[in-house]
Amino acid sequence: MMTPLQLNLVDLRPVPTAKRKDRLQVSLRAMEQGETLLVVNDRDSDLLLEELEDVLEPGFICWVTEQKPDVSRILISRSNN
């Protein structure tokens, strides 16, 4: 039996660039096992993920689901392990 996906949206587009990392770190630290964040950003997703390497410890899985010049979408899941 599959467990329903617990998806939380974090839209960073209206957040000032200097505060985006902090906003996302707060969301990541609050995640419980089995939860997934959909992060919407208007910048390069690779740069954001590099900035978060210290927070994205083992147990987090990331997928870039969309990368366009004006929007990127990243799924970040916290595993049940």
C-alpha positions as CSV (number, residue, x, y, z in Angstrom):
1,M,0.0,0.0,0.0
2,M,1.4,3.4,-1.0
3,T,1.5,6.3,1.4
4,P,0.0,9.6,0.1
5,L,2.7,12.2,-0.7
6,Q,2.8,15.0,1.9
7,L,3.8,17.9,-0.4
8,N,4.5,21.4,1.0
9,L,5.1,24.4,-1.3
10,V,8.0,26.8,-0.8
11,D,7.8,29.6,-3.3
12,L,11.0,31.6,-3.1
13,R,10.2,34.0,-6.0
14,P,8.8,36.8,-3.8
15,V,11.5,36.3,-1.2
16,P,14.5,38.7,-1.4
17,T,17.5,36.9,-2.8
18,A,19.6,37.5,0.3
19,K,16.9,35.7,2.5
20,R,16.1,32.7,0.3
21,K,18.7,30.4,1.7
22,D,17.5,31.1,5.3
23,R,13.9,30.7,4.3
24,L,14.6,27.3,2.7
25,Q,16.8,26.2,5.6
26,V,13.9,26.8,8.1
27,S,11.6,24.7,5.9
28,L,14.1,21.9,5.6
29,R,14.8,21.7,9.3
30,A,11.1,21.6,10.0
31,M,10.5,18.6,7.6
32,E,9.5,15.3,9.1
33,Q,10.3,12.0,7.6
34,G,8.3,11.2,4.5
35,E,7.5,14.9,3.8
36,T,8.4,16.5,0.4
37,L,9.0,20.2,-0.4
38,L,8.2,21.6,-3.8
39,V,10.6,24.6,-4.1
40,V,9.8,27.1,-6.8
41,N,12.6,29.5,-7.6
42,D,13.3,32.1,-10.4
43,R,17.1,31.4,-10.3
44,D,19.3,28.5,-11.2
45,S,18.5,25.5,-9.1
46,D,22.0,24.2,-9.1
47,L,23.3,27.3,-7.3
48,L,20.6,27.0,-4.7
49,L,21.4,23.3,-4.1
50,E,25.1,24.1,-3.8
51,E,24.4,26.7,-1.1
52,L,22.3,24.1,0.8
53,E,24.9,21.3,0.8
54,D,25.5,21.7,4.5
55,V,21.8,21.4,5.3
56,L,21.0,18.6,2.8
57,E,22.5,15.9,4.9
58,P,22.0,12.2,4.2
59,G,18.3,11.5,4.3
60,F,17.3,14.2,1.9
61,I,16.8,13.4,-1.8
62,C,16.6,16.2,-4.4
63,W,15.1,16.2,-7.9
64,V,15.2,19.2,-10.3
65,T,11.9,18.7,-12.0
66,E,12.0,21.9,-14.2
67,Q,14.8,24.3,-15.1
68,K,13.9,27.3,-17.3
69,P,15.5,30.7,-17.4
70,D,12.6,32.2,-15.4
71,V,11.6,29.3,-13.1
72,S,13.0,26.2,-11.6
73,R,11.2,23.6,-9.5
74,I,12.9,21.3,-7.1
75,L,11.4,18.4,-5.1
76,I,13.2,17.8,-1.8
77,S,12.1,14.7,0.1
78,R,13.1,13.5,3.5
79,S,13.3,9.8,3.5
80,N,11.7,7.5,6.1
81,N,15.1,6.0,7.0
